[in-house]
Amino acid sequence: MAITASMVKELREQTGAGMMDCKKALNETNGDMEEAVNFLREKGMAKAQKKADRVAAEGLTAVETDGEHAVIIELNAETDFVAKNENFVALVSTIAKEILKNKPADVEAALQLETEDGVQLETFINDQIAKIGEKISLRRFEVVSKGDNEAFGAYLHMGGQIGVLTHVEGTTDEAVAKDVAMHVAAINPQYVTRDEVPKEQVDQEREVLKQQALNEGKPENIVEKMVEGRLKKFFEQVCLLDQEFVKDSDQTVEQYLKSQGATVKSFVRYEVGEGMEKRDENFADEVMSQVKK
């Protein structure tokens, strides 16, 4: 029986197994969907599906560099305990290196990559789910390229709970780039310069500050000056170059970089689980729920 792409897709949706594993299962069972599911279960390839609807908001970030290119990734698991497991740490590193080597366009493309052993990355992750016993998901990554007289800065905080990759130009000194990465990890700016802040966001902030000043009973003729002064504080909160340098509060990040003959081209900051709904469960209750099954 001819195995179609729609059959492979249906089996993947049912089992969570990798594309090539699903195709093999359908070939082995002559296209019988029920038998193919059983085949994958017997081989331990369908275990990942049981965990597919769980929330994986813990995990690690990682940064890998290789000459002119660097990558930062976030890989998620369900619990902090698993995220600290040496097998999970090794998995994060393996995935980061594969992405850096192949530079896929997005997560979907990354999952279709093949490791050095010829195993599809999605299948490789599903195998680890079966071994580790938790849902694992590649959430996001970004590949960055640099040119001459430029440097990458990598910094991982709390073992990878926060990861930062900076890209500076005007110097090849990685220590300078790492100093900036440490600052980004600590202060969490949103933009490099004021020019990057969307006009709508600035206008909204200006209007809020204006209303605050008017509500304080300030005369209208000085409100505008007050707003511009307070807007400066806003830029200091969100713009990297305007911020006091975390390692030397007597200068801004921009001043520090100028002293090194450098400037920042970009930065990426990942904090594990940011924007995701994290589990809030009692561990003892979870253990008891497993015992009762």
N, C-alpha and C positions, 0 to 999 in steps of 0.2 A: 504494500500500500504506500502511495506517495505521501510523504510527510510534508505538510504545508507550514508556512510561517505562522498562520493563525492558530494551528494546533500547538505549535511550540509556545506561542504566547499564552494560550489558555492554560497549558500545563504549568508554565512559570507562575502564573497568577494563583493557581491552586496550591502550589508547593513551595514557592520561593526559591526553587533550585535554579542553578545557572542555565543559560541558554543551551550550551553544548551538552550539558547533562540531560536536559529535557529532550533534546533532539535524539540523543542516544537511547533514552528510555523509550521513546516512541518507536524508534527503529527496532529495538529489541522486542517490543510487544506488538509489532505490526499495526501501530496506530491506535491500539485500544487504550483510551484515556484512563479508565479505571485501573487497568493492569499497569499502565505507565506510572501512575501515582504510587501504586504498591511497590513497583520496582525501585522508585526513588526512596521510598520509606525504608525498604529493606537495606538499601545502600547507605542509609543515614543522610541522604542529601535533602530530605524534605523537612528536617528538623527546624530549619530556620523559619518556616512559615508559621509555626506555633507561636513564635515570638514577634511576628511582623507588626502586630497592632500595639505592642508595648511602647512606652516612651523611653527613648534613649537620650538623656540630656546630660549625662556625665561623659567622661572621656578625657582626651588629651589633644593638645595642639603639637605640631612639630614643624621644624624648619630644616630644609636641606638645601645646600648650595653646591654648585658644581661649575666653577669658572665663571662664565658669563651669565649663568642662569641660577635662579633660586625659586623655591616653592615653600609656601606655608599651607598646612592643611589642618582640618579639625576632623577627628574620628570620634564617634560617640559610642558609648555603652550605657547600660542601664544603671550601674552602680559605681560609686567611687572605688569600691573594693576591687572590682575587675579592672578598672582603669589603671590601677597601680600594679597589676599583675605583669610579670616580665614577658609573658606571651603576648599580652595586649600591647605593651611598649614596643616589642619587636615588630608586631603587625603594623603599628603606626609608621615605623621607620621604613618597612618594606614598601608600603603603599606610597609614601612620600617619594621614595627613590624611583619607583616605577612611573609616577606622574611626572617627576622632574625629567626623567629620561625621554618620555614620549610626548609630553606637553599636550595633553588632550584639551579639547575646547571647553568641556563642562563635565559634571559628575557622571552623567549618563555615558558619555564617551569614555571616561576613565574606567568605568566598570567593565567595559568591553576589552580593555587592554589585556595582554597576556603576560604573565610573569616569565622569568627566565626558564622556569620549568615547563612552560607551555600551558599553564593553567590560567583560564580567564579570571581576571581580578574579582569579578562578582562571585564566581564559584569559590575562589580562594577565601573570600570573606565569609561566605556561607559555611564553608568547612570549619572556619574558626568559631562561628556561632555554635555549631554542633559540639565543638570541643570545649569552649568556654562556658556555654550554657546561658548566654544572654544575647539580646538583640544588639547588633553592631551595625553602625551605618556611617558611610562617608558623607559628611554633611556638606563640606565646602572646601575649596582650595583656590589658590591664586599663584600663577607662575609669573615671575618678574625677570626681565632681561636688562643687563647693564652694558655700557660701552666703556671706552677708555677713560681713565681718570675718574672712575666712579667706584663705589663700594657698597656692599650689602652689610646690613647690621642685623644680627639675629639675637633674640633674647627670649628665653622661656622663664616664666615666673611660676613658682610653686610646682615645679616639675612638669609644667606644661598646661596648667590651668588657664594661663594667659600666654599667648604667643604673639610675638611682634616681628615683622620683617620690614626693615627700612631700606631705602635706596637713596644714597646721597651722591652728589656730583661735586667735582672740584677737588677731590682727594681720593686716594686709594687706601686710606687708613681705615681698616675695619673697626678699630677701637672707637673712632669718632662716630661711625654709623651705629655701633652698639650702644654708645652713650645715649644717642637719640632714641634708640629702641627701648632702652630702660625707662627713659622719660615717658614715652608713649604708653608703655605698660602701666606706669604709675598714675599718670594724669588723665589718660584716655581722651585726647583731643579728637575732634570730628573731621577737621580739615587741616591742610598744611598752611594755607594763607587766607587772608580775608577775601581775596578775589574768588575763592572756591565756594564761599558761603552763598547759597541761593538767594537772589534778591528778595524773593517772597518771604524767606525766613528773617532777613534783616528788616524788611518793612514791618513784619508782624511784631518783631521785638521792639522796634522803634515806637510803634503804636502803643504797645503795652507799657513801655517806660514813660511815654507821654501821659497816658491816663493815670499812671501811678503818681507822677509829679503833680498833675492837676488835682488829684484826690487829696494830696498832701497840702493843698491850698497854696501852692506856689504861683506867683504872678506869671501870666502867660508870656510876658516879655523876656523871662529868663528860663522858661521851660525848655526851649529848644537847646540852649547851651547845656542845661542839665542832662537832657536826653543824650546828647552827643558824648558827654563825659561818661554817662552810665553805659552807653553803647560800647565804649572802649573796654569796659569790664566784661561785657558779653563776649567780645572778640577774644579776650584773654582766656575765657573759659573754653572756647570751642576751637581756636586756631593755634596750631602747634607753635608757629614762629613767634606769636605774641606772648606765649606763656613764660613764666619764670622757670629757668632751667632747674630741674629737680636736684642736680648735683651742685648747683651754685646759684642761690636765689638772688645774688647781686647782679645777675645778667639774665637776659632772655635767651631762649633757644636760638633765636636768630643771631644774637650777638655772639653766642658761643660758636656757632657755625662760621660766622664771618672771621672769628679769630683763627679758625682752622682753614680758612680759604674755601669753605664748602657751603652747600645749600641742600635742602631736601627736595628730591624729585617726587617721592611718594612714600607712603607707609601703609601697612596692613596690620590691623590688630584684631586677633580673634580671642574671645573669652569663651571658654567652654560652656555651652548651654545657654548663652545669652539669647533672649527672645523666645526661649522654649519653656514649655510648662514642665517643671521638674517634679519628680515623684515626691510625695510627702507621706510615706508609709511607715508604720511601726515595724521595725525589723522582726521583733518577736512574733507579732501577729502574722507576718509574712511566712515565717518559718512554720508556725502552727498550721497555716492554711495549706502548706505543702504536705505536712504530716498527715492531715486529714484526708488527702486525696487518695 
